Amino acid sequence: MKVARFRYETPDGPEVRIAVASTLVPERWIDVRRFARLQAERRGATRDAAQRLARLLVPESLSQAFEYGEAFLDILREASRDTSGDALLPPGGQLVAPLDPTMYRDFVSFERHFVNMARVTGKPVAPVLYELPVHYIGNHHTVVGPDAEVPWPPYAHSGMDYELELGLVIGKTGRDVDPEHALDLVFGLTILNDFTARDIQAREMESRLGPPKAKSFCTAIGPVIVTLDELPSLDLRMIARVNGVVWSEGQSGTMLWSIAELVAWASTGELLPAGALLGSGTVGFGSGAELGRELQPGDTVELEVEGIGTLRNRIGHPTRAGWLPTPKKRRDHDME
């Protein structure tokens, strides 16, 4: 299945609808909530009751819908096979992020990428990258969708960068899952652009606490989520273009740590909730930093992944909004 979310402007404000692509009729999107309402009416529910039930089982939030487990997934599957035309999505909707994540983690799983970045920074490759699927905790509140403008934060003076990744969408809650069963938690894959402010990242990483502000301002995902059974394989062609020019190409099958291993590690010792978003990490040569190139305000970045589509975003202009710290004077303390 292919799942997306569309926003519509209404007199009462914007409304978001979950949609599924028809598996029987090409180029058709089914409004899953409308389909659920019609199904309930056909089974004897009054229109008001059917509307209440449909809103409950098919909310605007895909993460919330995942909490209903098979009840929601059954509706999704049935809607994808509908040929009546009664529940078609109306025209005029704007694609938004297909998932509103409950949490976000991003991994380092492509050896070629972290070897390249070690060369760029002039530092040796950290042995831990071969020992653990290392990841950072990202900001799930700043996830945006297709065609959204990427804000240029006030602390980023240069070095704005894209990162070409897969987004792993968790559809079922799990804890302490082994790799053999980890894919059972994965609803599907989307495209993920882990936008990075390289100048502040270099400074922050000196603290050995990870990249907070360098990553937290924006992550883009979309345009759709594709279930694993609809993908040709897990070795997918990945391409990045800036203003129409190819900058990066790679294959998702070159991951050092597999998708199943990333999911298993994310669930180890903690609850991995339905609606979580996991980044695969950047494919080799999948960022401007590896190529000695930087994004500029107004640039259009397109990430294309085989079987999923193209995620397009425009880089905004620098803003002065927000507080910027000034350095503190060093204080000498006697060592006890």
Secondary structure as GFF3:
##gff-version 3
##sequence-region A 1 336
A	DSSP	beta_strand	2	10	.	.	.	ID=ss1
A	DSSP	beta_strand	13	21	.	.	.	ID=ss2
A	DSSP	beta_strand	29	31	.	.	.	ID=ss3
A	DSSP	alpha_helix	32	42	.	.	.	ID=ss4
A	DSSP	alpha_helix	47	57	.	.	.	ID=ss5
A	DSSP	alpha_helix	62	66	.	.	.	ID=ss6
A	DSSP	alpha_helix	70	80	.	.	.	ID=ss7
A	DSSP	beta_strand	94	96	.	.	.	ID=ss8
A	DSSP	beta_strand	104	107	.	.	.	ID=ss9
A	DSSP	alpha_helix	111	121	.	.	.	ID=ss10
A	DSSP	alpha_helix	128	131	.	.	.	ID=ss11
A	DSSP	beta_strand	135	137	.	.	.	ID=ss12
A	DSSP	three_ten_helix	140	142	.	.	.	ID=ss13
A	DSSP	beta_strand	143	144	.	.	.	ID=ss14
A	DSSP	beta_strand	149	152	.	.	.	ID=ss15
A	DSSP	beta_strand	160	161	.	.	.	ID=ss16
A	DSSP	beta_strand	164	170	.	.	.	ID=ss17
A	DSSP	beta_strand	174	175	.	.	.	ID=ss18
A	DSSP	alpha_helix	179	182	.	.	.	ID=ss19
A	DSSP	three_ten_helix	183	185	.	.	.	ID=ss20
A	DSSP	beta_strand	186	193	.	.	.	ID=ss21
A	DSSP	beta_strand	196	197	.	.	.	ID=ss22
A	DSSP	alpha_helix	198	204	.	.	.	ID=ss23
A	DSSP	three_ten_helix	205	207	.	.	.	ID=ss24
A	DSSP	alpha_helix	212	216	.	.	.	ID=ss25
A	DSSP	beta_strand	219	226	.	.	.	ID=ss26
A	DSSP	three_ten_helix	228	230	.	.	.	ID=ss27
A	DSSP	beta_strand	237	242	.	.	.	ID=ss28
A	DSSP	beta_strand	245	251	.	.	.	ID=ss29
A	DSSP	three_ten_helix	252	254	.	.	.	ID=ss30
A	DSSP	alpha_helix	259	267	.	.	.	ID=ss31
A	DSSP	beta_strand	271	272	.	.	.	ID=ss32
A	DSSP	beta_strand	277	279	.	.	.	ID=ss33
A	DSSP	alpha_helix	288	291	.	.	.	ID=ss34
A	DSSP	beta_strand	300	305	.	.	.	ID=ss35
A	DSSP	beta_strand	309	318	.	.	.	ID=ss36
###
